[in-house]
Amino acid sequence: MTAEPLERTLDHDGHLGEPAGFQGSRSPSLRAARESDLPELRRLDEEVFQEVAYPAFLLRQLYDMYAEHLLVLDEGEGRLRGYVLAATTALNRDSWILGLCVTMSRRRHGLGRELMTEVLARLRQDGIEQVRLTVEPANHPAILLYRSLGFRPEPPDDGIRPDYFGPGQDRQIMHLRLSPDH
C-alpha cells in the first residue's frame, strides 16, 4: 500500500492544494500547533492511536516543550486532520519523531508525507543532524513512507526491538541522517 502521488504544494500561507481528483471538504492548512488545539489534538490522537494514545497531560507537556516542531493539519472549524511531533535534544544534534498521524478519512492523499517533509525541513534548518523514529513492524504503509523519505532501519537486527514499549509491543527503529544541502 502506498500513498497516491501528490499534485499539490504548500503556498506562502502554508495551505495545501488539493490533489487531482480529491473530493474533500476543504484544503487543510499546515501550521504550528496552538495551545487552543490541545483538546482537538487529544481527540485526534485517541481516534488514530486508540489504546496507545498519549494521555492528555503528556500531550500538554510535549506541546510546552516542543511546540516549534508540533505541526498540525487544520481543516478549519476546529477540526484537525493530522499532526507530526518531533522532539529535539539540547546537547546534541538528534531528534525523534514522537508522533505522526492522519485521520483515517484523509489517509492515502499524501498528508503524512507533507507533515514529515515540513518537519524534516524545519529540523534541518535548526541544525539537526539525525532523526530517529519507531514504527510498529507490521505497519507496512508507514514503513514505506519513511523509507521513501530516506529513513533506514537502525542496526542491529534491521532495527527490530522486541518488547520496546513493553511485552508484545515490538518496534522497528529507523533513522535518517540530515544534511544541510537538501
C-alpha positions in Angstrom: 0.0 0.0 0.0 1.5 3.4 -1.0 0.2 6.9 -0.9 -1.2 8.5 -4.0 1.1 10.8 -5.8 0.8 14.5 -4.8 -0.3 17.1 -7.2 -0.1 20.0 -4.8 2.3 22.2 -2.9 2.3 24.5 0.1 1.5 28.1 -0.8 3.2 31.0 1.0 0.5 30.9 3.8 1.1 27.2 4.5 -2.0 26.0 2.8 -2.1 22.7 0.9 -3.6 22.5 -2.5 -5.9 19.5 -3.3 -4.6 16.5 -5.2 -6.1 15.9 -8.5 -9.4 14.1 -8.1 -9.7 14.6 -4.4 -13.1 15.3 -3.1 -12.8 16.6 0.4 -14.5 19.4 2.3 -11.7 21.9 2.3 -8.0 22.0 1.9 -6.3 21.7 5.2 -3.6 24.2 6.3 -0.3 23.0 7.6 0.7 25.2 10.6 2.3 25.1 14.0 0.0 23.8 16.8 -1.5 26.4 19.2 -2.4 25.9 22.8 -6.1 26.1 21.9 -5.5 23.0 19.7 -4.8 20.7 22.6 -8.4 19.3 23.1 -8.7 18.6 19.4 -5.2 17.2 19.3 -6.1 14.8 22.1 -9.3 13.8 20.2 -7.3 13.1 17.1 -4.6 11.2 18.9 -7.3 9.0 20.6 -9.1 8.4 17.3 -6.0 7.2 15.5 -3.9 5.6 18.2 -6.8 4.4 20.5 -5.4 2.5 23.5 -1.8 3.7 22.9 -2.8 7.4 22.5 -0.8 9.9 24.6 -2.5 10.9 27.9 -3.8 14.5 27.9 -1.2 15.6 30.5 1.7 14.3 28.3 0.4 15.9 25.2 0.3 19.2 27.2 3.9 18.8 28.3 5.0 17.8 24.8 3.4 20.9 23.5 5.1 23.0 26.1 8.5 21.6 25.3 8.4 21.1 21.5 5.7 23.5 20.2 8.0 24.7 17.4 8.1 21.1 16.0 4.4 20.2 16.6 2.7 20.7 13.3 -1.0 20.2 12.6 -3.2 19.9 9.6 -6.2 22.2 10.3 -9.3 21.8 8.2 -11.0 24.7 9.8 -13.9 24.9 12.2 -11.7 23.5 14.9 -11.1 20.1 13.2 -7.5 18.8 13.0 -6.8 16.0 10.4 -3.3 15.2 11.3 -0.2 16.1 13.2 3.6 15.4 13.5 5.7 15.9 16.6 9.5 16.0 16.7 11.4 16.2 19.9 15.0 17.5 19.8 17.8 17.3 22.4 19.6 20.3 23.6 23.1 18.7 23.9 23.5 17.1 20.5 22.0 17.3 17.1 19.5 14.5 17.3 15.7 14.5 17.1 13.0 11.8 17.5 9.7 11.8 15.7 7.3 11.1 18.6 4.1 11.0 16.6 2.8 11.1 13.1 -0.9 10.6 12.4 -3.5 11.4 9.8 -7.2 10.7 10.4 -8.5 7.6 8.6 -10.7 9.6 6.3 -7.8 11.6 4.9 -5.2 8.9 4.5 -3.7 8.0 1.2 -3.7 11.6 0.0 -0.1 12.4 0.9 -0.8 14.3 4.1 1.6 12.2 6.2 4.3 12.9 3.6 3.6 16.6 3.7 3.8 16.7 7.5 7.0 14.7 7.6 8.6 16.8 4.8 7.8 20.0 6.5 9.0 18.9 10.0 12.2 17.4 8.4 12.9 20.8 6.7 12.4 22.6 10.0 14.7 20.2 11.8 17.4 20.6 9.1 17.1 24.3 9.3 17.6 24.1 13.1 20.9 22.2 12.5 19.6 18.7 13.5 21.9 16.1 12.0 20.0 12.9 12.7 16.3 11.9 13.1 15.0 8.7 14.6 11.6 7.2 14.9 9.9 3.9 15.9 7.3 2.2 14.0 5.3 -1.0 14.5 7.0 -3.6 12.4 3.6 -4.7 10.8 2.8 -1.1 9.8 4.0 -1.5 6.2 2.4 1.7 4.8 4.2 3.8 7.4 7.5 1.9 6.8 7.2 2.5 3.1 6.6 6.2 3.7 9.6 6.5 6.0 11.8 4.6 3.6 10.7 6.9 0.7 11.8 9.8 2.8 15.3 8.3 3.3 14.8 6.6 6.7 16.6 3.3 7.1 16.4 0.6 9.8 19.0 1.1 12.5 21.4 -1.8 13.1 21.4 -4.4 14.5 18.7 -6.8 13.5 17.1 -4.5 10.9 16.1 -2.1 13.7 13.7 -4.6 15.3 13.5 -4.2 19.1 11.3 -6.8 20.8 9.1 -5.5 23.6 10.4 -2.0 23.1 7.2 -0.4 24.6 6.5 -3.4 26.9 5.6 -7.1 26.4 4.4 -7.8 22.9 4.9 -4.2 21.8 7.8 -4.6 19.3 9.1 -1.6 17.3 11.4 -1.0 14.4 13.8 1.9 15.0 14.6 3.8 11.8 17.0 6.7 11.3 17.7 9.4 8.8 20.9 11.4 8.6 20.1 15.0 7.6 22.5 17.1 5.6 22.3 20.9 5.3 22.5 20.5 1.5 19.0 19.1 0.9 
